[in-house]
Amino acid sequence: MGGKAAHEKGAAHEFSSEEAREAGRKGGQAVSQDREHMSEIGKKVGESSHGGGQSGSSRGVSHEQHVQAGKQSHKNR
């Protein structure tokens, strides 16, 4: 509700495309430093793309699949 109220008052910061891109880049770098988290992403991608039988292997996984798994992981936090 705080963000919504700030927008209604006109006091909220509106990110430009460049600011949003930079924030996303920094967030991606921070997340990729967490090796345990990245391992979990790889396991989820491996399971979804190989029918669950690869015990965490991420071979054959495209970059897009890895990115999608990361997005899904963040929704669950």
PDB file of N, CA, C and O in Angstrom:
ATOM      1  N   MET A   1       0.821  -1.201   0.000  1.00  0.00           N
ATOM      2  CA  MET A   1       0.000   0.000   0.000  1.00  0.00           C
ATOM      3  C   MET A   1       0.866   1.267   0.000  1.00  0.00           C
ATOM      4  O   MET A   1       0.454   2.291  -0.545  1.00  0.00           O
ATOM      5  N   GLY A   2       2.044   1.210   0.597  1.00  0.00           N
ATOM      6  CA  GLY A   2       2.891   2.402   0.668  1.00  0.00           C
ATOM      7  C   GLY A   2       3.250   2.933  -0.702  1.00  0.00           C
ATOM      8  O   GLY A   2       3.189   4.140  -0.937  1.00  0.00           O
ATOM      9  N   GLY A   3       3.627   2.039  -1.614  1.00  0.00           N
ATOM     10  CA  GLY A   3       3.976   2.466  -2.964  1.00  0.00           C
ATOM     11  C   GLY A   3       2.788   3.057  -3.696  1.00  0.00           C
ATOM     12  O   GLY A   3       2.915   4.042  -4.424  1.00  0.00           O
ATOM     13  N   LYS A   4       1.640   2.448  -3.496  1.00  0.00           N
ATOM     14  CA  LYS A   4       0.426   2.934  -4.146  1.00  0.00           C
ATOM     15  C   LYS A   4       0.085   4.339  -3.635  1.00  0.00           C
ATOM     16  O   LYS A   4      -0.258   5.226  -4.416  1.00  0.00           O
ATOM     17  N   ALA A   5       0.184   4.526  -2.315  1.00  0.00           N
ATOM     18  CA  ALA A   5      -0.113   5.836  -1.727  1.00  0.00           C
ATOM     19  C   ALA A   5       0.874   6.892  -2.225  1.00  0.00           C
ATOM     20  O   ALA A   5       0.489   8.027  -2.509  1.00  0.00           O
ATOM     21  N   ALA A   6       2.136   6.515  -2.328  1.00  0.00           N
ATOM     22  CA  ALA A   6       3.145   7.463  -2.806  1.00  0.00           C
ATOM     23  C   ALA A   6       2.857   7.879  -4.242  1.00  0.00           C
ATOM     24  O   ALA A   6       3.023   9.046  -4.596  1.00  0.00           O
ATOM     25  N   HIS A   7       2.432   6.944  -5.060  1.00  0.00           N
ATOM     26  CA  HIS A   7       2.095   7.276  -6.449  1.00  0.00           C
ATOM     27  C   HIS A   7       0.880   8.208  -6.497  1.00  0.00           C
ATOM     28  O   HIS A   7       0.841   9.150  -7.288  1.00  0.00           O
ATOM     29  N   GLU A   8      -0.093   7.938  -5.654  1.00  0.00           N
ATOM     30  CA  GLU A   8      -1.279   8.788  -5.637  1.00  0.00           C
ATOM     31  C   GLU A   8      -0.938  10.211  -5.209  1.00  0.00           C
ATOM     32  O   GLU A   8      -1.536  11.169  -5.700  1.00  0.00           O
ATOM     33  N   LYS A   9       0.019  10.352  -4.297  1.00  0.00           N
ATOM     34  CA  LYS A   9       0.447  11.678  -3.846  1.00  0.00           C
ATOM     35  C   LYS A   9       1.388  12.341  -4.839  1.00  0.00           C
ATOM     36  O   LYS A   9       1.630  13.546  -4.765  1.00  0.00           O
ATOM     37  N   GLY A  10       1.919  11.554  -5.769  1.00  0.00           N
ATOM     38  CA  GLY A  10       2.878  12.100  -6.722  1.00  0.00           C
ATOM     39  C   GLY A  10       4.293  12.145  -6.165  1.00  0.00           C
ATOM     40  O   GLY A  10       5.158  12.818  -6.727  1.00  0.00           O
ATOM     41  N   ALA A  11       4.538  11.435  -5.065  1.00  0.00           N
ATOM     42  CA  ALA A  11       5.847  11.470  -4.415  1.00  0.00           C
ATOM     43  C   ALA A  11       6.704  10.248  -4.749  1.00  0.00           C
ATOM     44  O   ALA A  11       7.836  10.142  -4.278  1.00  0.00           O
ATOM     45  N   ALA A  12       6.184   9.338  -5.546  1.00  0.00           N
ATOM     46  CA  ALA A  12       6.918   8.108  -5.851  1.00  0.00           C
ATOM     47  C   ALA A  12       7.929   8.353  -6.963  1.00  0.00           C
ATOM     48  O   ALA A  12       7.709   9.182  -7.846  1.00  0.00           O
ATOM     49  N   HIS A  13       9.033   7.626  -6.909  1.00  0.00           N
ATOM     50  CA  HIS A  13      10.060   7.718  -7.953  1.00  0.00           C
ATOM     51  C   HIS A  13       9.642   6.874  -9.149  1.00  0.00           C
ATOM     52  O   HIS A  13       9.266   5.713  -8.991  1.00  0.00           O
ATOM     53  N   GLU A  14       9.707   7.442 -10.318  1.00  0.00           N
ATOM     54  CA  GLU A  14       9.430   6.717 -11.551  1.00  0.00           C
ATOM     55  C   GLU A  14      10.763   6.362 -12.195  1.00  0.00           C
ATOM     56  O   GLU A  14      11.529   7.252 -12.563  1.00  0.00           O
ATOM     57  N   PHE A  15      11.047   5.073 -12.334  1.00  0.00           N
ATOM     58  CA  PHE A  15      12.301   4.634 -12.929  1.00  0.00           C
ATOM     59  C   PHE A  15      12.272   4.802 -14.438  1.00  0.00           C
ATOM     60  O   PHE A  15      11.281   4.479 -15.093  1.00  0.00           O
ATOM     61  N   SER A  16      13.378   5.314 -14.983  1.00  0.00           N
ATOM     62  CA  SER A  16      13.531   5.351 -16.434  1.00  0.00           C
ATOM     63  C   SER A  16      13.927   3.948 -16.889  1.00  0.00           C
ATOM     64  O   SER A  16      14.263   3.097 -16.066  1.00  0.00           O
ATOM     65  N   SER A  17      13.889   3.712 -18.179  1.00  0.00           N
ATOM     66  CA  SER A  17      14.299   2.403 -18.702  1.00  0.00           C
ATOM     67  C   SER A  17      15.736   2.102 -18.313  1.00  0.00           C
ATOM     68  O   SER A  17      16.065   0.974 -17.946  1.00  0.00           O
ATOM     69  N   GLU A  18      16.597   3.121 -18.395  1.00  0.00           N
ATOM     70  CA  GLU A  18      18.011   2.922 -18.061  1.00  0.00           C
ATOM     71  C   GLU A  18      18.185   2.599 -16.570  1.00  0.00           C
ATOM     72  O   GLU A  18      18.966   1.714 -16.221  1.00  0.00           O
ATOM     73  N   GLU A  19      17.477   3.295 -15.703  1.00  0.00           N
ATOM     74  CA  GLU A  19      17.568   3.021 -14.260  1.00  0.00           C
ATOM     75  C   GLU A  19      17.076   1.607 -13.945  1.00  0.00           C
ATOM     76  O   GLU A  19      17.680   0.897 -13.140  1.00  0.00           O
ATOM     77  N   ALA A  20      15.988   1.210 -14.579  1.00  0.00           N
ATOM     78  CA  ALA A  20      15.446  -0.127 -14.355  1.00  0.00           C
ATOM     79  C   ALA A  20      16.424  -1.188 -14.847  1.00  0.00           C
ATOM     80  O   ALA A  20      16.619  -2.208 -14.186  1.00  0.00           O
ATOM     81  N   ARG A  21      17.037  -0.956 -15.997  1.00  0.00           N
ATOM     82  CA  ARG A  21      18.008  -1.891 -16.554  1.00  0.00           C
ATOM     83  C   ARG A  21      19.205  -2.047 -15.611  1.00  0.00           C
ATOM     84  O   ARG A  21      19.663  -3.161 -15.358  1.00  0.00           O
ATOM     85  N   GLU A  22      19.702  -0.932 -15.101  1.00  0.00           N
ATOM     86  CA  GLU A  22      20.841  -0.957 -14.181  1.00  0.00           C
ATOM     87  C   GLU A  22      20.487  -1.678 -12.876  1.00  0.00           C
ATOM     88  O   GLU A  22      21.290  -2.455 -12.359  1.00  0.00           O
ATOM     89  N   ALA A  23      19.302  -1.425 -12.350  1.00  0.00           N
ATOM     90  CA  ALA A  23      18.868  -2.094 -11.121  1.00  0.00           C
ATOM     91  C   ALA A  23      18.757  -3.602 -11.346  1.00  0.00           C
ATOM     92  O   ALA A  23      19.163  -4.389 -10.491  1.00  0.00           O
ATOM     93  N   GLY A  24      18.220  -3.998 -12.473  1.00  0.00           N
ATOM     94  CA  GLY A  24      18.111  -5.418 -12.792  1.00  0.00           C
ATOM     95  C   GLY A  24      19.465  -6.077 -12.935  1.00  0.00           C
ATOM     96  O   GLY A  24      19.664  -7.209 -12.494  1.00  0.00           O
ATOM     97  N   ARG A  25      20.401  -5.365 -13.555  1.00  0.00           N
ATOM     98  CA  ARG A  25      21.758  -5.891 -13.722  1.00  0.00           C
ATOM     99  C   ARG A  25      22.411  -6.104 -12.359  1.00  0.00           C
ATOM    100  O   ARG A  25      23.004  -7.154 -12.108  1.00  0.00           O
ATOM    101  N   LYS A  26      22.303  -5.113 -11.484  1.00  0.00           N
ATOM    102  CA  LYS A  26      22.898  -5.215 -10.148  1.00  0.00           C
ATOM    103  C   LYS A  26      22.248  -6.345  -9.353  1.00  0.00           C
ATOM    104  O   LYS A  26      22.937  -7.097  -8.664  1.00  0.00           O
ATOM    105  N   GLY A  27      20.936  -6.464  -9.446  1.00  0.00           N
ATOM    106  CA  GLY A  27      20.248  -7.544  -8.747  1.00  0.00           C
ATOM    107  C   GLY A  27      20.682  -8.905  -9.250  1.00  0.00           C
ATOM    108  O   GLY A  27      20.873  -9.833  -8.464  1.00  0.00           O
ATOM    109  N   GLY A  28      20.838  -9.026 -10.559  1.00  0.00           N
ATOM    110  CA  GLY A  28      21.294 -10.286 -11.144  1.00  0.00           C
ATOM    111  C   GLY A  28      22.691 -10.651 -10.683  1.00  0.00           C
ATOM    112  O   GLY A  28      22.981 -11.818 -10.419  1.00  0.00           O
ATOM    113  N   GLN A  29      23.551  -9.656 -10.586  1.00  0.00           N
ATOM    114  CA  GLN A  29      24.910  -9.913 -10.108  1.00  0.00           C
ATOM    115  C   GLN A  29      24.889 -10.372  -8.659  1.00  0.00           C
ATOM    116  O   GLN A  29      25.599 -11.308  -8.292  1.00  0.00           O
ATOM    117  N   ALA A  30      24.085  -9.724  -7.841  1.00  0.00           N
ATOM    118  CA  ALA A  30      24.016 -10.086  -6.422  1.00  0.00           C
ATOM    119  C   ALA A  30      23.484 -11.502  -6.247  1.00  0.00           C
ATOM    120  O   ALA A  30      24.015 -12.272  -5.447  1.00  0.00           O
ATOM    121  N   VAL A  31      22.445 -11.844  -6.986  1.00  0.00           N
ATOM    122  CA  VAL A  31      21.849 -13.175  -6.871  1.00  0.00           C
ATOM    123  C   VAL A  31      22.829 -14.239  -7.350  1.00  0.00           C
ATOM    124  O   VAL A  31      22.928 -15.308  -6.747  1.00  0.00           O
ATOM    125  N   SER A  32      23.554 -13.954  -8.431  1.00  0.00           N
ATOM    126  CA  SER A  32      24.462 -14.963  -8.975  1.00  0.00           C
ATOM    127  C   SER A  32      25.639 -15.229  -8.050  1.00  0.00           C
ATOM    128  O   SER A  32      26.319 -16.242  -8.213  1.00  0.00           O
ATOM    129  N   GLN A  33      25.899 -14.363  -7.093  1.00  0.00           N
ATOM    130  CA  GLN A  33      26.964 -14.587  -6.117  1.00  0.00           C
ATOM    131  C   GLN A  33      26.573 -15.654  -5.101  1.00  0.00           C
ATOM    132  O   GLN A  33      27.446 -16.240  -4.460  1.00  0.00           O
ATOM    133  N   ASP A  34      25.297 -15.914  -4.945  1.00  0.00           N
ATOM    134  CA  ASP A  34      24.802 -16.913  -4.001  1.00  0.00           C
ATOM    135  C   ASP A  34      24.820 -18.274  -4.699  1.00  0.00           C
ATOM    136  O   ASP A  34      23.864 -18.644  -5.382  1.00  0.00           O
ATOM    137  N   ARG A  35      25.907 -19.007  -4.523  1.00  0.00           N
ATOM    138  CA  ARG A  35      26.096 -20.258  -5.253  1.00  0.00           C
ATOM    139  C   ARG A  35      25.043 -21.305  -4.887  1.00  0.00           C
ATOM    140  O   ARG A  35      24.621 -22.083  -5.743  1.00  0.00           O
ATOM    141  N   GLU A  36      24.623 -21.329  -3.640  1.00  0.00           N
ATOM    142  CA  GLU A  36      23.591 -22.290  -3.230  1.00  0.00           C
ATOM    143  C   GLU A  36      22.278 -21.996  -3.956  1.00  0.00           C
ATOM    144  O   GLU A  36      21.603 -22.907  -4.435  1.00  0.00           O
ATOM    145  N   HIS A  37      21.928 -20.713  -4.030  1.00  0.00           N
ATOM    146  CA  HIS A  37      20.701 -20.308  -4.721  1.00  0.00           C
ATOM    147  C   HIS A  37      20.773 -20.686  -6.201  1.00  0.00           C
ATOM    148  O   HIS A  37      19.811 -21.209  -6.762  1.00  0.00           O
ATOM    149  N   MET A  38      21.919 -20.418  -6.824  1.00  0.00           N
ATOM    150  CA  MET A  38      22.071 -20.735  -8.243  1.00  0.00           C
ATOM    151  C   MET A  38      22.015 -22.251  -8.467  1.00  0.00           C
ATOM    152  O   MET A  38      21.513 -22.712  -9.492  1.00  0.00           O
ATOM    153  N   SER A  39      22.529 -23.019  -7.508  1.00  0.00           N
ATOM    154  CA  SER A  39      22.453 -24.475  -7.604  1.00  0.00           C
ATOM    155  C   SER A  39      21.002 -24.934  -7.599  1.00  0.00           C
ATOM    156  O   SER A  39      20.614 -25.814  -8.368  1.00  0.00           O
ATOM    157  N   GLU A  40      20.203 -24.329  -6.721  1.00  0.00           N
ATOM    158  CA  GLU A  40      18.776 -24.680  -6.662  1.00  0.00           C
ATOM    159  C   GLU A  40      18.077 -24.348  -7.978  1.00  0.00           C
ATOM    160  O   GLU A  40      17.238 -25.116  -8.448  1.00  0.00           O
ATOM    161  N   ILE A  41      18.419 -23.214  -8.567  1.00  0.00           N
ATOM    162  CA  ILE A  41      17.830 -22.840  -9.860  1.00  0.00           C
ATOM    163  C   ILE A  41      18.180 -23.902 -10.894  1.00  0.00           C
ATOM    164  O   ILE A  41      17.318 -24.362 -11.643  1.00  0.00           O
ATOM    165  N   GLY A  42      19.458 -24.288 -10.929  1.00  0.00           N
ATOM    166  CA  GLY A  42      19.898 -25.299 -11.892  1.00  0.00           C
ATOM    167  C   GLY A  42      19.159 -26.606 -11.714  1.00  0.00           C
ATOM    168  O   GLY A  42      18.797 -27.257 -12.694  1.00  0.00           O
ATOM    169  N   LYS A  43      18.930 -26.997 -10.466  1.00  0.00           N
ATOM    170  CA  LYS A  43      18.201 -28.239 -10.203  1.00  0.00           C
ATOM    171  C   LYS A  43      16.773 -28.154 -10.725  1.00  0.00           C
ATOM    172  O   LYS A  43      16.269 -29.092 -11.343  1.00  0.00           O
ATOM    173  N   LYS A  44      16.124 -27.012 -10.469  1.00  0.00           N
ATOM    174  CA  LYS A  44      14.737 -26.846 -10.923  1.00  0.00           C
ATOM    175  C   LYS A  44      14.647 -26.863 -12.442  1.00  0.00           C
ATOM    176  O   LYS A  44      13.742 -27.475 -13.010  1.00  0.00           O
ATOM    177  N   VAL A  45      15.586 -26.192 -13.096  1.00  0.00           N
ATOM    178  CA  VAL A  45      15.592 -26.168 -14.557  1.00  0.00           C
ATOM    179  C   VAL A  45      15.848 -27.566 -15.098  1.00  0.00           C
ATOM    180  O   VAL A  45      15.194 -28.007 -16.043  1.00  0.00           O
ATOM    181  N   GLY A  46      16.803 -28.257 -14.492  1.00  0.00           N
ATOM    182  CA  GLY A  46      17.101 -29.619 -14.938  1.00  0.00           C
ATOM    183  C   GLY A  46      15.915 -30.533 -14.795  1.00  0.00           C
ATOM    184  O   GLY A  46      15.641 -31.346 -15.678  1.00  0.00           O
ATOM    185  N   GLU A  47      15.204 -30.409 -13.686  1.00  0.00           N
ATOM    186  CA  GLU A  47      14.030 -31.247 -13.466  1.00  0.00           C
ATOM    187  C   GLU A  47      12.930 -30.933 -14.464  1.00  0.00           C
ATOM    188  O   GLU A  47      12.294 -31.841 -14.999  1.00  0.00           O
ATOM    189  N   SER A  48      12.702 -29.650 -14.718  1.00  0.00           N
ATOM    190  CA  SER A  48      11.607 -29.286 -15.609  1.00  0.00           C
ATOM    191  C   SER A  48      11.921 -29.595 -17.070  1.00  0.00           C
ATOM    192  O   SER A  48      11.018 -29.919 -17.841  1.00  0.00           O
ATOM    193  N   SER A  49      13.182 -29.497 -17.454  1.00  0.00           N
ATOM    194  CA  SER A  49      13.501 -29.708 -18.864  1.00  0.00           C
ATOM    195  C   SER A  49      13.868 -31.149 -19.186  1.00  0.00           C
ATOM    196  O   SER A  49      13.937 -31.523 -20.357  1.00  0.00           O
ATOM    197  N   HIS A  50      14.108 -31.969 -18.152  1.00  0.00           N
ATOM    198  CA  HIS A  50      14.510 -33.352 -18.389  1.00  0.00           C
ATOM    199  C   HIS A  50      13.593 -34.350 -17.712  1.00  0.00           C
ATOM    200  O   HIS A  50      13.969 -35.509 -17.533  1.00  0.00           O
ATOM    201  N   GLY A  51      12.417 -33.931 -17.338  1.00  0.00           N
ATOM    202  CA  GLY A  51      11.460 -34.850 -16.742  1.00  0.00           C
ATOM    203  C   GLY A  51      11.779 -35.249 -15.317  1.00  0.00           C
ATOM    204  O   GLY A  51      11.210 -36.215 -14.810  1.00  0.00           O
ATOM    205  N   GLY A  52      12.674 -34.530 -14.657  1.00  0.00           N
ATOM    206  CA  GLY A  52      12.954 -34.799 -13.253  1.00  0.00           C
ATOM    207  C   GLY A  52      13.963 -35.903 -13.017  1.00  0.00           C
ATOM    208  O   GLY A  52      14.239 -36.231 -11.862  1.00  0.00           O
ATOM    209  N   GLY A  53      14.521 -36.486 -14.052  1.00  0.00           N
ATOM    210  CA  GLY A  53      15.409 -37.608 -13.837  1.00  0.00           C
ATOM    211  C   GLY A  53      16.883 -37.295 -13.896  1.00  0.00           C
ATOM    212  O   GLY A  53      17.687 -38.224 -13.962  1.00  0.00           O
ATOM    213  N   GLN A  54      17.282 -36.047 -13.877  1.00  0.00           N
ATOM    214  CA  GLN A  54      18.681 -35.706 -14.042  1.00  0.00           C
ATOM    215  C   GLN A  54      19.378 -35.321 -12.749  1.00  0.00           C
ATOM    216  O   GLN A  54      20.551 -34.948 -12.793  1.00  0.00           O
ATOM    217  N   SER A  55      18.728 -35.391 -11.619  1.00  0.00           N
ATOM    218  CA  SER A  55      19.290 -35.082 -10.299  1.00  0.00           C
ATOM    219  C   SER A  55      20.113 -33.806 -10.292  1.00  0.00           C
ATOM    220  O   SER A  55      21.245 -33.789  -9.808  1.00  0.00           O
ATOM    221  N   GLY A  56      19.540 -32.737 -10.831  1.00  0.00           N
ATOM    222  CA  GLY A  56      20.168 -31.430 -10.718  1.00  0.00           C
ATOM    223  C   GLY A  56      21.067 -31.052 -11.865  1.00  0.00           C
ATOM    224  O   GLY A  56      21.579 -29.933 -11.876  1.00  0.00           O
ATOM    225  N   SER A  57      21.285 -31.895 -12.804  1.00  0.00           N
ATOM    226  CA  SER A  57      22.144 -31.545 -13.928  1.00  0.00           C
ATOM    227  C   SER A  57      21.458 -30.480 -14.775  1.00  0.00           C
ATOM    228  O   SER A  57      20.257 -30.557 -15.036  1.00  0.00           O
ATOM    229  N   SER A  58      22.232 -29.489 -15.201  1.00  0.00           N
ATOM    230  CA  SER A  58      21.640 -28.450 -16.033  1.00  0.00           C
ATOM    231  C   SER A  58      22.186 -28.510 -17.455  1.00  0.00           C
ATOM    232  O   SER A  58      22.089 -27.533 -18.197  1.00  0.00           O
ATOM    233  N   ARG A  59      22.765 -29.659 -17.846  1.00  0.00           N
ATOM    234  CA  ARG A  59      23.245 -29.779 -19.220  1.00  0.00           C
ATOM    235  C   ARG A  59      22.081 -29.697 -20.187  1.00  0.00           C
ATOM    236  O   ARG A  59      21.006 -30.238 -19.928  1.00  0.00           O
ATOM    237  N   GLY A  60      22.301 -29.020 -21.299  1.00  0.00           N
ATOM    238  CA  GLY A  60      21.273 -28.910 -22.313  1.00  0.00           C
ATOM    239  C   GLY A  60      20.226 -27.851 -22.016  1.00  0.00           C
ATOM    240  O   GLY A  60      19.221 -27.765 -22.722  1.00  0.00           O
ATOM    241  N   VAL A  61      20.442 -27.048 -20.989  1.00  0.00           N
ATOM    242  CA  VAL A  61      19.488 -26.018 -20.613  1.00  0.00           C
ATOM    243  C   VAL A  61      19.890 -24.715 -21.274  1.00  0.00           C
ATOM    244  O   VAL A  61      21.044 -24.295 -21.191  1.00  0.00           O
ATOM    245  N   SER A  62      18.942 -24.082 -21.924  1.00  0.00           N
ATOM    246  CA  SER A  62      19.237 -22.818 -22.588  1.00  0.00           C
ATOM    247  C   SER A  62      19.334 -21.680 -21.573  1.00  0.00           C
ATOM    248  O   SER A  62      18.853 -21.793 -20.446  1.00  0.00           O
ATOM    249  N   HIS A  63      19.948 -20.610 -21.984  1.00  0.00           N
ATOM    250  CA  HIS A  63      20.046 -19.422 -21.133  1.00  0.00           C
ATOM    251  C   HIS A  63      18.650 -18.938 -20.750  1.00  0.00           C
ATOM    252  O   HIS A  63      18.419 -18.546 -19.606  1.00  0.00           O
ATOM    253  N   GLU A  64      17.732 -18.963 -21.694  1.00  0.00           N
ATOM    254  CA  GLU A  64      16.366 -18.503 -21.434  1.00  0.00           C
ATOM    255  C   GLU A  64      15.690 -19.358 -20.363  1.00  0.00           C
ATOM    256  O   GLU A  64      14.960 -18.833 -19.522  1.00  0.00           O
ATOM    257  N   GLN A  65      15.924 -20.656 -20.388  1.00  0.00           N
ATOM    258  CA  GLN A  65      15.341 -21.533 -19.371  1.00  0.00           C
ATOM    259  C   GLN A  65      15.929 -21.220 -17.995  1.00  0.00           C
ATOM    260  O   GLN A  65      15.215 -21.239 -16.992  1.00  0.00           O
ATOM    261  N   HIS A  66      17.213 -20.937 -17.951  1.00  0.00           N
ATOM    262  CA  HIS A  66      17.862 -20.601 -16.688  1.00  0.00           C
ATOM    263  C   HIS A  66      17.312 -19.294 -16.129  1.00  0.00           C
ATOM    264  O   HIS A  66      17.044 -19.185 -14.933  1.00  0.00           O
ATOM    265  N   VAL A  67      17.147 -18.306 -17.001  1.00  0.00           N
ATOM    266  CA  VAL A  67      16.591 -17.025 -16.582  1.00  0.00           C
ATOM    267  C   VAL A  67      15.173 -17.212 -16.061  1.00  0.00           C
ATOM    268  O   VAL A  67      14.810 -16.638 -15.035  1.00  0.00           O
ATOM    269  N   GLN A  68      14.373 -18.003 -16.754  1.00  0.00           N
ATOM    270  CA  GLN A  68      12.996 -18.244 -16.325  1.00  0.00           C
ATOM    271  C   GLN A  68      12.955 -18.921 -14.966  1.00  0.00           C
ATOM    272  O   GLN A  68      12.124 -18.567 -14.130  1.00  0.00           O
ATOM    273  N   ALA A  69      13.830 -19.883 -14.729  1.00  0.00           N
ATOM    274  CA  ALA A  69      13.867 -20.558 -13.432  1.00  0.00           C
ATOM    275  C   ALA A  69      14.231 -19.577 -12.329  1.00  0.00           C
ATOM    276  O   ALA A  69      13.698 -19.654 -11.222  1.00  0.00           O
ATOM    277  N   GLY A  70      15.132 -18.664 -12.627  1.00  0.00           N
ATOM    278  CA  GLY A  70      15.495 -17.646 -11.649  1.00  0.00           C
ATOM    279  C   GLY A  70      14.326 -16.752 -11.304  1.00  0.00           C
ATOM    280  O   GLY A  70      14.119 -16.410 -10.140  1.00  0.00           O
ATOM    281  N   LYS A  71      13.562 -16.373 -12.314  1.00  0.00           N
ATOM    282  CA  LYS A  71      12.382 -15.536 -12.076  1.00  0.00           C
ATOM    283  C   LYS A  71      11.372 -16.277 -11.212  1.00  0.00           C
ATOM    284  O   LYS A  71      10.791 -15.693 -10.296  1.00  0.00           O
ATOM    285  N   GLN A  72      11.158 -17.555 -11.496  1.00  0.00           N
ATOM    286  CA  GLN A  72      10.228 -18.351 -10.713  1.00  0.00           C
ATOM    287  C   GLN A  72      10.697 -18.480  -9.267  1.00  0.00           C
ATOM    288  O   GLN A  72       9.901 -18.410  -8.330  1.00  0.00           O
ATOM    289  N   SER A  73      11.996 -18.668  -9.109  1.00  0.00           N
ATOM    290  CA  SER A  73      12.556 -18.810  -7.757  1.00  0.00           C
ATOM    291  C   SER A  73      12.333 -17.568  -6.932  1.00  0.00           C
ATOM    292  O   SER A  73      12.040 -17.653  -5.740  1.00  0.00           O
ATOM    293  N   HIS A  74      12.470 -16.402  -7.565  1.00  0.00           N
ATOM    294  CA  HIS A  74      12.289 -15.152  -6.824  1.00  0.00           C
ATOM    295  C   HIS A  74      10.831 -14.917  -6.444  1.00  0.00           C
ATOM    296  O   HIS A  74      10.556 -14.269  -5.434  1.00  0.00           O
ATOM    297  N   LYS A  75       9.914 -15.423  -7.220  1.00  0.00           N
ATOM    298  CA  LYS A  75       8.497 -15.285  -6.872  1.00  0.00           C
ATOM    299  C   LYS A  75       8.174 -16.070  -5.614  1.00  0.00           C
ATOM    300  O   LYS A  75       7.261 -15.714  -4.869  1.00  0.00           O
ATOM    301  N   ASN A  76       8.923 -17.137  -5.377  1.00  0.00           N
ATOM    302  CA  ASN A  76       8.646 -18.023  -4.246  1.00  0.00           C
ATOM    303  C   ASN A  76       9.322 -17.572  -2.960  1.00  0.00           C
ATOM    304  O   ASN A  76       9.174 -18.240  -1.936  1.00  0.00           O
ATOM    305  N   ARG A  77      10.039 -16.495  -2.972  1.00  0.00           N
ATOM    306  CA  ARG A  77      10.731 -16.017  -1.750  1.00  0.00           C
ATOM    307  C   ARG A  77       9.850 -15.153  -0.949  1.00  0.00           C
ATOM    308  O   ARG A  77      10.256 -14.663   0.104  1.00  0.00           O
TER     309      ARG A  77
END
